[in-house]
Amino acid sequence: YSAGGQRLDKLIDLANRTEINAFVIDVKDDNGYLLFPMNAGEKYSPKANEKNTVKDISALMKKLKDNNIYSIARIVSFKDPIYTEAHTDRAIIFKDSGKPFTNSDNLRWASAYDRVLWEYNIAVAKEAIAAGFNEIQFDYVRFPASNGGKLDASLDYRNEKNETKPQAIQEYLKYARKEIAPLGAYISADVYGLVTSVEDDMALGQHWEAISNVVDYISPMMYPSHYGNGVYGLSVPDAFPYETVFKGTKDGVYRNKNIKTPAIMRPWIQDFTAAWVKGYIKYGDKEVAAQIKAMKDNGVDEYLLWNATNRYSEGGLGK
């Protein structure tokens, strides 16, 4: 919404005053809506074009390029209520009732095994690249949270090829790379923050080595507020922004050393206050700077800031 509104000029001004040089823009969002009118939407999910917030994508891309801003198109891959409404036979469902599976946000999930959805997402990516985006970022490139896999026996994932979850996610990203790399754009994938540190795929299909091996950038979502109490030996990780991000980054860097073709690590970090966390602290310039230092102390000098309102702690950023 900021990309299609008046907030854009303020964000460009912020980029011109700080070391910020890239914008992540929702091209296919959490609800399945597309940023600008797309042929891909008409073909695969007609409702997806009903809330285009940008009518003139050429003007938007020109403004970004005129200000030397690197553009990243975020594509929500497998949480797609609109697509599953149009294709009810492709939604993840409960085996006993046939009802669509949702998490607490009540949004339906499609299956990461769905090859037609792969085609749709890549078609969206290609139109974004044609419009001028430099990079395609796949978010929700995973299976839905299923209580650590305990719900798997109850769910129908439409797994026709009998693939494991990590196998499906890697094959999807390999397919994306094959289709997108020749067009001159980079590929990135968002993963849970803990994926840097755990040995398994967290029952999500996100295994560090399997993903880092096939994309250009990997972005663990290292928001300290999203780590459980006691993780990394920290009583409340949210209250320890430097320590939490330092440990997560260190583990990711170490894991990448075991991969012949590792992705560049570019974590998401927290620029919001998580008031719902017991023992939370207020986040601002100091906390953002602490997270950036934690990454740099591990040799990682790229990051993405997350704040749902697009209001950022400028004082914590470099010039």
C-alpha positions in Angstrom: 0.0 0.0 0.0 2.9 2.4 0.7 4.3 1.7 -2.8 1.0 2.8 -4.3 0.5 5.8 -2.0 2.0 9.1 -0.7 4.2 7.3 1.8 6.5 6.3 -1.1 8.2 9.7 -1.4 8.9 9.7 2.4 10.5 6.3 2.1 12.6 7.4 -0.9 13.8 10.4 1.2 14.7 8.0 4.0 16.8 5.9 1.6 18.5 9.0 0.3 19.5 10.0 3.9 20.7 6.6 5.1 22.4 3.4 3.9 19.1 1.9 2.9 19.3 1.2 -0.8 16.5 -1.4 -1.5 12.8 -1.7 -1.1 10.8 -5.0 -0.7 7.4 -4.5 -2.3 4.5 -7.0 -2.1 3.8 -8.1 -5.6 1.6 -11.1 -4.4 0.6 -10.6 -0.8 -0.6 -12.8 2.0 -4.2 -12.7 0.8 -3.2 -13.5 -2.8 -3.8 -10.0 -4.2 -1.4 -8.7 -6.9 0.3 -5.3 -6.8 -0.5 -4.3 -10.4 -2.8 -5.9 -13.1 -1.2 -9.1 -14.3 -2.0 -11.7 -17.0 -0.9 -14.4 -14.5 -3.7 -13.4 -12.2 -6.3 -13.5 -15.0 -5.2 -17.0 -16.0 -4.7 -18.7 -12.6 -6.6 -16.7 -10.0 -8.9 -14.0 -11.4 -9.8 -12.4 -8.1 -6.1 -11.6 -7.5 -6.4 -8.5 -9.7 -9.3 -7.0 -7.8 -7.2 -4.9 -5.4 -4.3 -3.6 -7.5 -2.8 -0.8 -5.5 -0.5 0.3 -8.3 -2.1 1.1 -11.6 1.0 2.5 -13.4 3.8 0.1 -12.6 6.1 1.8 -15.1 6.0 5.1 -13.2 6.7 3.4 -9.9 9.7 1.5 -11.3 11.1 4.6 -12.9 10.9 6.5 -9.7 12.8 3.8 -7.8 15.5 3.6 -10.5 15.8 7.4 -10.7 16.7 7.2 -7.0 19.1 4.2 -7.3 16.8 2.0 -5.3 17.2 -1.8 -5.8 13.7 -3.3 -6.1 12.7 -6.7 -4.6 9.4 -8.3 -5.5 8.0 -10.2 -2.6 5.8 -13.1 -3.7 3.9 -15.1 -1.1 4.2 -18.6 -2.4 1.9 -21.1 -0.7 -0.5 -19.2 1.6 -3.0 -18.1 -1.0 -6.7 -17.9 0.1 -7.9 -16.5 -3.3 -6.2 -19.2 -5.4 -7.6 -22.0 -3.1 -11.0 -20.4 -3.3 -10.8 -20.7 -7.1 -9.3 -24.2 -6.9 -10.8 -25.8 -3.9 -9.4 -29.2 -5.0 -5.8 -27.8 -4.4 -6.3 -26.5 -0.8 -4.7 -28.4 2.1 -7.7 -30.1 3.9 -8.4 -32.2 6.9 -8.8 -35.8 5.8 -11.7 -36.6 8.1 -13.9 -33.5 7.4 -12.6 -32.3 4.1 -12.5 -28.7 5.5 -9.7 -26.4 4.4 -6.8 -26.1 6.8 -6.1 -22.7 8.3 -3.7 -21.3 10.9 -5.0 -18.7 13.5 -5.3 -16.0 10.8 -8.0 -18.1 9.1 -6.3 -17.9 5.7 -6.3 -21.0 3.6 -3.2 -22.7 2.4 -2.4 -24.3 -0.9 0.0 -27.2 -1.0 3.7 -26.7 -1.9 3.3 -29.9 -3.9 1.0 -28.1 -6.3 2.8 -27.7 -9.7 0.1 -25.5 -11.1 0.7 -23.0 -8.3 4.4 -23.2 -9.0 3.6 -22.1 -12.6 1.4 -19.3 -11.3 4.0 -17.9 -8.9 6.7 -18.0 -11.6 4.4 -16.3 -14.1 3.9 -13.5 -11.5 7.7 -13.4 -11.0 8.3 -13.0 -14.8 5.8 -10.2 -15.1 7.5 -8.4 -12.1 10.9 -8.8 -13.8 9.5 -7.5 -17.1 8.2 -4.5 -15.1 11.8 -3.8 -13.8 12.2 -5.6 -10.5 15.8 -6.7 -9.8 15.0 -9.6 -7.5 12.2 -12.1 -6.7 11.8 -12.8 -3.0 9.7 -15.9 -2.2 8.0 -15.7 1.2 5.9 -18.4 2.9 8.0 -20.7 0.8 7.0 -23.5 3.2 4.3 -25.7 4.4 1.9 -24.3 7.1 2.8 -24.7 10.8 1.4 -28.0 11.8 2.3 -28.2 15.5 5.7 -29.5 14.7 4.4 -32.0 12.2 1.9 -33.6 14.7 -1.0 -32.6 12.5 0.5 -34.2 9.4 -1.3 -37.5 9.8 -4.6 -35.6 9.8 -3.9 -33.4 6.7 -4.2 -34.1 3.0 -1.3 -32.2 1.4 -2.1 -33.5 -2.1 1.3 -35.2 -2.2 1.0 -37.0 -5.5 4.7 -37.6 -6.0 5.4 -38.9 -2.5 8.0 -36.2 -1.9 9.3 -35.0 1.5 8.5 -31.4 2.5 12.1 -30.2 2.1 12.3 -31.9 -1.3 9.2 -30.1 -2.5 10.5 -26.7 -1.4 13.9 -27.3 -3.0 12.4 -28.5 -6.2 10.1 -25.4 -6.3 13.1 -23.1 -5.9 15.2 -25.0 -8.4 12.3 -24.6 -10.9 12.1 -20.9 -10.1 15.9 -20.5 -10.7 15.7 -22.3 -14.0 12.9 -20.0 -15.2 14.1 -16.7 -13.7 17.9 -16.7 -13.8 18.0 -16.4 -17.6 16.0 -13.2 -17.3 18.7 -11.5 -15.3 17.0 -11.3 -11.9 18.1 -12.6 -8.5 16.2 -15.1 -6.4 15.8 -15.0 -2.6 13.9 -17.0 0.0 12.6 -16.1 3.4 12.9 -18.7 6.1 12.2 -19.0 9.8 14.9 -17.5 12.0 15.5 -20.8 13.9 16.2 -22.6 10.5 19.8 -21.3 10.9 20.2 -23.3 14.1 18.1 -26.4 14.0 19.1 -29.6 12.2 15.7 -30.6 10.8 13.2 -28.7 8.6 11.0 -27.7 11.6 8.2 -29.8 9.8 7.9 -26.8 7.4 10.1 -28.0 4.5 12.7 -25.3 5.3 16.1 -27.1 5.6 18.9 -24.5 5.6 21.3 -26.4 3.3 18.6 -27.4 0.9 17.5 -23.8 0.4 20.8 -21.9 0.7 22.2 -24.2 -2.0 19.8 -23.1 -4.7 19.0 -19.4 -4.2 21.0 -16.2 -4.5 20.0 -14.8 -1.1 18.6 -16.4 2.0 16.7 -14.3 4.5 16.2 -15.9 8.0 13.5 -13.9 9.9 15.6 -13.2 13.0 13.1 -11.1 14.9 14.1 -11.6 18.5 10.5 -11.4 19.6 9.8 -14.6 17.5 12.2 -16.8 19.5 10.8 -18.7 22.5 12.0 -18.0 26.0 15.2 -19.9 26.7 16.3 -20.2 23.1 20.1 -19.6 22.8 20.2 -19.6 26.6 18.4 -16.2 26.7 15.6 -15.8 29.2 13.6 -13.5 26.8 15.3 -13.2 23.4 13.3 -10.1 22.6 15.1 -8.3 25.4 18.5 -9.3 24.0 18.6 -8.0 20.3 22.3 -8.2 19.9 22.8 -11.6 21.5 19.8 -13.2 19.7 20.8 -12.0 16.2 24.5 -12.7 16.9 23.9 -16.4 17.7 21.4 -16.9 14.8 23.7 -15.2 12.3 26.8 -17.2 13.6 25.0 -20.5 13.0 23.9 -19.5 9.5 27.4 -18.5 8.5 28.7 -21.7 9.9 26.2 -23.8 8.0 26.9 -21.9 4.7 30.6 -23.0 5.0 29.4 -26.6 4.4 27.8 -25.7 1.1 29.6 -25.5 -2.2 27.3 -22.8 -3.6 25.8 -21.0 -0.5 23.4 -18.1 -0.8 24.3 -14.7 0.5 22.8 -14.3 4.0 20.6 -11.3 4.3 18.5 -11.6 7.5 15.3 -9.8 8.3 15.6 -8.0 11.6 13.1 -6.4 14.0 12.2 -2.7 13.8 9.0 -2.9 15.9 8.0 -3.3 19.5 6.5 -6.7 20.4 4.3 -5.6 23.3 2.6 -9.1 23.3 5.8 -10.7 24.5 6.2 -11.0 28.3 9.4 -9.3 29.3 9.6 -7.4 25.9 11.6 -4.2 25.5 10.8 -1.1 23.3 12.6 -1.2 20.0 14.1 1.9 18.4 17.4 3.2 17.1 19.5 1.5 19.7 18.0 -1.9 19.3 18.1 -1.8 15.5 21.8 -0.7 15.6 22.5 -3.6 18.0 21.1 -6.1 15.5 23.0 -4.7 12.6 26.2 -4.8 14.7 25.5 -8.5 15.6 25.4 -9.4 11.9 28.4 -7.3 11.0 30.4 -9.0 13.9 29.8 -12.2 12.0 30.7 -10.8 8.6 27.2 -10.3 7.4 26.6 -6.8 6.0 23.2 -7.0 4.4 19.8 -6.9 6.2 16.1 -6.2 5.7 14.1 -4.2 8.2 10.6 -5.3 9.1 8.0 -2.9 10.4 4.4 -3.6 9.4 3.6 0.2 9.2 6.7 1.0 7.2 8.0 3.4 9.9 11.7 2.9 10.5 14.2 3.8 13.2 16.4 6.1 11.1 18.8 6.8 13.9 19.9 3.1 14.0 20.9 3.1 10.4 24.2 4.1 8.8 24.6 6.9 6.3 
